[in-house]
């Protein structure tokens, strides 16, 4: 018996096949997130002591952003903003988890915050999984306990993601509940890179989203001895620079990058990036894969060993000055980004979600990524409309920062203290180090930005600290 297809059905099938053949393959996305890496820690951003050849090469092959921001000056809120496309204030996850306890020396009490990423959030990983992508998370998660691990938020694979904010050890045994220990002495950054490369190999024949979230360069500062020695020698051979530290707002702030262990920690991170890029090239995936590199908050420069300097940016992690929130951001999108391009238009970590959807040709989810915009026009060399960017940190940080909120619009940035409602206004184009407060000289501009900030806080139902009825100011040290 011969079977024949109706002509209309045959045409339909042929047309569908032709469309499938003509449709471009969806790109892979490799998103690499560093922890506590300051913008000025990369050679392509001005470091003369640290060595980052692979990240520098990535920047030369793609777009380097000069004014990219994290949505918070500490880790967990920024990580939530990347996954949800929402400001931390909107989802009431505004501090690292579980956060710093109140003390009698604080004028204000911290507001109640979420203790985990809400399971109701439809993350960028879930959106890509629903579109047929393989999804993998590797490294630091820090967004809740076991019921809130990455596999609950759209990731097929979770290697190393748990409630920990830093590794107990960078050398195996790691004591990370979601990462089996390797051979004794294995280095964590290398192990996560091994896992990432294995995932790429296994998934090479289908589109994938790889979220490689390194624990590096967060404390504890531990690195391979041979690399540490290299930087000890380099530091000894380098011309002396003084002062290494200055006092700012009562904190000892590092001005000079010369910490050998931090430098070695960072070089291992850079080598990881190089290995991932090499694997993509080896598997002929280089031209099919978008690579994005950034960090979750500024470098640690005012406490806990002050291992790096963000200078000329002011302060660092735990502060709403530029050193705490301005990040490196490098994007290579084959066939789209121009090699060696530099973009000066401000972006923020809420933008990754809609941008990744746009890159992959997937429909936007505007009811989810409420606070982000697609920056694909910037990657194509175009512009996006000017917009204000906001920060809301109603907490005292481990690094000495007090509760504050901030807004940037154009060249101007305003910071409001949530302790006493005082404000500072800076022109970042003229004063990148935020040394000159213009709030008295330009009161109209200060009032404009303060109005923007307060309207935004109301719109996201931001939570605020409250006066501490048990406040007991610390006694000044003798001689002060």
C-alpha positions in Angstrom: 0.0 0.0 0.0 1.3 3.4 -0.9 0.8 6.3 1.5 0.6 9.8 0.1 0.5 13.1 2.1 -2.0 15.8 1.2 -0.3 18.6 -0.6 -1.1 21.2 2.0 0.4 19.0 4.8 3.5 18.3 2.7 4.0 22.0 2.1 3.6 22.7 5.8 6.2 20.1 6.8 8.7 21.4 4.2 8.2 25.0 5.4 8.6 24.1 9.0 11.8 22.2 8.2 13.1 25.1 6.2 12.4 27.5 9.0 14.2 25.3 11.5 17.2 25.0 9.2 17.3 28.8 8.7 16.8 29.7 12.4 20.1 30.6 14.0 21.3 28.3 16.8 20.7 29.8 20.2 24.0 30.8 21.8 25.5 29.3 24.9 26.0 31.6 27.9 28.9 31.3 30.3 28.5 33.7 33.2 31.5 33.9 35.5 31.0 35.7 38.8 33.9 36.6 41.1 33.5 37.2 44.9 34.8 40.4 46.5 36.8 41.4 43.4 37.3 45.1 43.1 37.0 46.9 39.8 40.6 48.0 40.0 42.0 44.5 40.6 42.3 43.7 36.9 45.3 44.9 34.9 42.8 46.1 32.1 41.2 48.3 34.8 44.5 49.8 36.0 46.2 47.3 38.3 50.0 47.3 38.0 50.7 44.6 40.6 48.1 41.9 40.0 48.4 39.7 36.9 45.2 38.9 34.9 46.3 38.0 31.4 43.3 35.9 30.5 40.8 38.5 31.6 42.8 41.2 29.9 42.6 39.1 26.7 38.9 38.6 27.1 38.5 42.4 27.4 40.5 42.9 24.2 38.1 40.5 22.4 34.9 42.1 23.7 33.4 45.1 25.5 34.8 46.4 28.8 32.4 48.5 30.9 33.8 51.4 33.0 30.6 52.2 34.9 29.1 48.8 35.8 27.6 48.3 39.2 26.5 45.6 41.7 23.1 46.1 43.1 24.5 46.0 46.6 27.8 46.5 48.4 27.7 42.9 49.9 27.3 39.6 48.3 23.9 37.9 48.9 21.7 40.8 47.7 23.7 41.2 44.5 23.5 37.5 43.8 19.7 37.7 44.3 19.5 40.6 41.9 21.3 38.7 39.2 19.0 35.7 39.4 15.7 37.7 39.7 16.3 41.0 37.8 15.0 42.8 40.9 16.5 45.3 43.3 17.4 43.8 46.7 15.1 46.3 48.4 12.1 45.1 46.4 12.6 41.5 47.5 13.7 42.5 51.0 17.0 40.6 50.8 19.3 43.5 51.5 22.1 42.0 53.5 24.5 39.0 53.4 22.9 36.0 54.9 22.3 35.5 57.8 23.6 39.0 58.4 25.3 40.9 61.2 23.6 41.0 64.6 22.6 44.3 66.2 24.8 45.7 69.0 24.3 48.4 71.6 27.0 50.5 69.8 24.6 50.9 66.8 22.2 53.9 66.7 19.8 51.9 64.6 18.3 48.4 64.6 18.4 46.4 61.3 15.0 45.8 59.6 13.8 42.2 59.2 15.0 40.8 56.0 14.5 37.6 54.0 16.6 34.7 55.2 16.7 33.1 51.7 15.8 33.7 48.1 12.0 33.3 47.8 10.9 30.1 46.1 8.3 32.1 44.2 10.9 33.9 42.1 11.2 32.7 38.5 15.0 33.0 38.1 16.9 33.5 34.9 18.0 29.8 35.1 14.3 28.7 35.2 13.6 30.8 32.2 16.4 29.2 30.2 15.6 25.7 31.4 12.0 26.2 30.2 13.5 27.2 26.8 15.3 23.9 26.5 18.7 25.0 27.8 20.9 22.8 30.0 21.7 24.8 33.2 24.5 24.4 35.7 25.5 26.3 38.8 29.0 25.9 40.2 30.5 27.6 43.2 29.2 30.1 45.8 25.4 30.4 46.2 24.8 32.0 49.7 21.1 32.4 49.2 19.6 30.1 51.8 19.8 26.6 53.3 19.1 23.2 51.7 15.5 24.0 50.7 16.8 27.0 48.8 19.8 25.5 46.9 20.4 26.2 43.2 18.5 23.1 42.0 15.3 24.6 43.5 15.7 27.6 41.2 16.1 26.1 37.7 19.6 24.6 37.7 19.9 21.1 36.5 23.3 20.7 38.2 24.6 22.2 41.5 28.3 21.8 42.3 29.4 23.6 45.5 26.4 25.9 45.9 25.1 26.0 49.5 24.5 28.4 52.4 28.2 29.1 52.9 29.4 32.7 52.2 33.0 31.6 52.0 34.9 28.3 51.8 36.1 26.9 55.1 39.3 26.1 53.1 40.5 26.7 49.5 42.4 23.4 49.8 40.7 20.0 50.0 39.2 18.9 52.3 36.9 21.8 51.6 34.1 21.0 54.0 31.5 22.3 51.5 28.4 20.1 51.8 27.6 20.1 48.1 31.1 19.5 46.9 32.8 16.1 47.5 36.4 16.6 48.7 39.1 16.0 46.1 42.6 14.7 46.7 44.2 16.3 49.7 45.6 19.7 48.7 43.5 20.1 45.6 42.7 23.9 45.0 39.1 24.9 45.1 39.3 27.4 42.1 40.9 24.6 40.0 38.3 22.1 41.1 35.4 24.3 40.1 37.1 24.9 36.8 37.4 21.2 36.2 33.7 20.7 36.9 32.8 23.6 34.5 34.9 22.1 31.7 33.4 18.7 32.2 29.9 20.2 32.0 30.8 22.0 28.8 32.1 18.8 27.3 29.0 16.8 28.3 26.6 19.5 27.0 28.4 20.6 23.9 25.5 19.4 21.6 22.8 21.5 23.1 22.5 25.1 24.3 23.6 25.7 27.9 23.7 28.3 30.6 26.8 27.9 32.8 26.8 30.0 36.0 30.4 29.7 37.3 30.3 31.5 40.7 33.8 31.4 42.1 34.4 31.6 45.9 37.6 33.5 44.9 38.8 36.1 45.9 36.8 36.1 49.2 38.6 35.5 52.5 40.2 33.3 53.8 43.2 34.4 51.8 44.7 31.1 50.8 46.6 30.4 47.6 49.1 28.1 46.0 52.5 28.5 47.7 54.5 28.8 44.4 52.3 31.6 43.1 52.4 33.4 46.5 56.2 33.3 46.3 56.1 34.8 42.9 54.2 37.8 44.2 56.3 38.1 47.3 59.3 38.4 45.1 57.5 40.9 42.9 56.4 43.0 45.9 60.0 43.1 47.2 61.3 44.1 43.8 58.6 46.8 43.3 59.4 50.4 44.2 58.2 51.5 47.6 54.9 53.4 47.6 53.8 55.4 50.5 51.4 55.6 52.2 50.1 52.1 51.9 47.1 52.9 54.2 45.2 56.1 55.0 42.4 56.8 57.5 39.0 57.5 56.1 35.9 57.8 58.3 37.7 56.1 61.1 38.8 53.1 59.0 42.2 52.0 57.9 41.9 51.9 54.1 44.4 50.3 51.8 45.8 52.5 49.0 48.4 50.1 47.5 47.9 46.7 45.8 50.8 44.6 47.1 49.2 41.7 49.0 51.0 38.5 47.7 48.4 36.0 48.8 45.5 38.0 47.4 47.4 38.4 44.1 48.0 34.7 44.0 44.3 34.0 44.7 43.4 36.3 41.9 45.9 34.8 39.4 44.3 31.3 40.0 40.9 32.9 39.2 42.3 34.4 36.0 43.8 31.0 35.0 40.4 29.5 35.6 38.9 31.9 33.1 41.7 31.0 30.6 40.9 27.3 31.0 37.2 27.8 30.3 37.9 29.9 27.2 40.4 27.3 26.0 37.8 24.5 26.5 35.3 26.5 24.4 37.9 26.9 21.6 38.9 23.2 21.8 35.3 22.1 21.3 34.6 24.6 18.5 32.1 26.4 20.7 34.0 29.7 20.9 31.9 31.4 18.2 28.6 30.0 19.7 29.2 31.1 23.3 28.7 34.4 25.0 31.1 35.0 27.9 30.4 37.4 30.7 32.6 38.2 33.7 31.9 40.4 36.7 31.9 40.6 40.5 29.3 40.8 43.3 30.7 43.8 45.2 33.7 45.9 45.6 37.1 44.7 46.9 37.7 44.3 50.6 39.8 47.3 51.6 38.6 48.6 55.1 38.6 45.6 57.4 39.3 41.8 57.8 42.8 42.1 56.6 42.2 44.8 53.9 43.8 42.6 51.3 43.2 44.9 48.3 42.9 48.6 47.2 40.1 50.1 45.1 41.9 53.4 44.8 41.0 55.9 43.2 37.6 54.6 44.1 36.6 55.4 47.7 36.3 52.7 50.4 35.2 49.2 49.4 33.0 46.2 50.3 30.3 47.2 52.8 30.1 50.8 51.7 27.9 52.7 49.1 30.9 54.7 47.9 32.2 53.7 44.5 34.7 51.3 45.8 31.9 49.2 47.3 29.7 48.9 44.3 31.5 49.6 41.0 32.5 46.4 39.3 34.5 45.0 36.4 32.3 43.9 33.6 33.5 42.3 30.4 31.3 40.8 27.7 32.3 38.9 24.6 29.4 38.1 22.2 30.8 36.6 19.0 29.6 38.4 15.9 28.1 41.3 17.9 30.6 42.9 20.3 33.5 44.8 18.7 36.9 43.7 19.9 38.4 46.2 22.4 35.3 48.3 22.7 34.8 50.4 25.9 31.4 51.3 27.2 31.0 54.2 29.7 27.2 54.0 30.1 26.1 52.9 33.6 24.7 49.4 34.0 23.7 47.4 37.1 23.4 43.7 38.0 19.6 43.6 37.7 20.3 44.0 33.9 21.7 40.5 33.4 18.4 38.7 33.4 16.7 40.6 30.6 20.0 40.9 28.7 20.5 37.2 28.6 17.0 36.6 27.4 17.5 39.1 24.7 20.8 37.6 23.6 19.3 34.2 23.4 16.3 35.4 21.4 13.9 34.5 24.2 10.9 36.6 25.1 11.3 39.1 28.0 9.6 38.5 31.3 8.8 42.0 32.4 6.7 41.0 35.4 9.8 39.2 36.7 12.9 41.2 35.9 11.1 44.4 37.0 14.3 46.5 37.7 16.6 45.4 34.9 16.8 46.4 31.2 18.5 44.7 28.3 21.8 46.2 27.6 22.2 44.5 24.2 22.1 47.9 22.5 25.3 48.8 24.4 26.9 45.6 23.3 26.1 46.5 19.7 27.7 49.9 20.1 24.5 51.8 20.5 23.0 53.5 23.6 20.1 53.0 26.0 18.0 55.8 27.6 19.5 57.4 30.7 18.0 56.1 33.9 18.6 56.4 37.6 20.3 53.5 39.4 19.6 52.8 43.1 21.1 51.2 46.2 19.5 50.6 49.6 21.5 49.1 52.4 19.7 49.6 55.7 22.4 47.8 57.8 25.7 48.2 59.5 28.3 46.2 57.5 31.2 44.2 58.9 33.5 46.5 57.0 32.4 49.7 58.9 29.8 51.1 56.6 26.6 52.4 58.2 23.0 52.2 56.9 22.6 54.3 53.7 20.9 54.6 50.4 22.2 56.0 47.1 21.1 57.0 43.6 23.1 57.8 40.5 21.8 59.7 37.5 24.1 60.8 34.8 27.4 62.1 36.3 25.8 62.8 39.7 25.5 60.5 42.7 23.8 61.2 46.0 24.3 59.1 49.2 21.8 59.5 52.1 22.6 58.3 55.6 19.8 56.3 57.1 21.1 57.2 60.6 20.6 60.9 60.5 19.2 61.7 57.0 22.3 63.7 56.0 23.2 63.6 52.3 26.4 63.8 50.2 26.4 64.8 46.5 29.2 64.0 44.1 30.0 64.6 40.5 31.6 61.4 39.5 33.0 62.6 36.2 34.9 65.4 38.0 35.4 63.6 41.3 35.7 59.8 40.9 37.1 59.5 44.4 34.1 61.2 46.0 36.2 63.7 48.0 34.1 66.8 47.4 30.5 67.0 48.8 28.5 69.3 46.5 25.2 69.1 48.5 25.5 72.7 49.8 26.9 74.1 46.6 24.3 72.5 44.4 21.2 72.2 46.6 18.8 71.9 43.7 20.6 68.9 42.2 20.7 67.3 45.7 17.0 67.9 46.2 16.3 66.4 42.7 18.2 63.2 43.4 16.8 62.9 47.0 13.3 63.1 45.6 14.1 60.4 43.0 15.6 58.2 45.8 12.6 58.6 48.1 10.1 57.9 45.4 11.9 54.8 44.4 12.1 53.6 48.0 8.3 54.0 48.3 7.7 52.2 45.0 9.6 49.1 46.1 8.3 49.2 49.7 11.9 49.4 51.0 12.5 48.4 54.7 14.3 50.9 57.0 16.3 50.6 60.2 14.6 51.8 63.4 16.1 53.7 66.4 17.9 51.5 68.9 16.4 52.0 72.4 19.5 50.4 74.0 22.0 52.5 72.1 25.2 52.9 74.1 27.9 54.7 72.1 31.3 53.1 72.3 33.8 55.0 74.6 36.5 56.8 72.6 39.9 55.3 72.8 42.4 56.9 75.1 44.1 59.9 73.6 41.3 60.5 71.1 
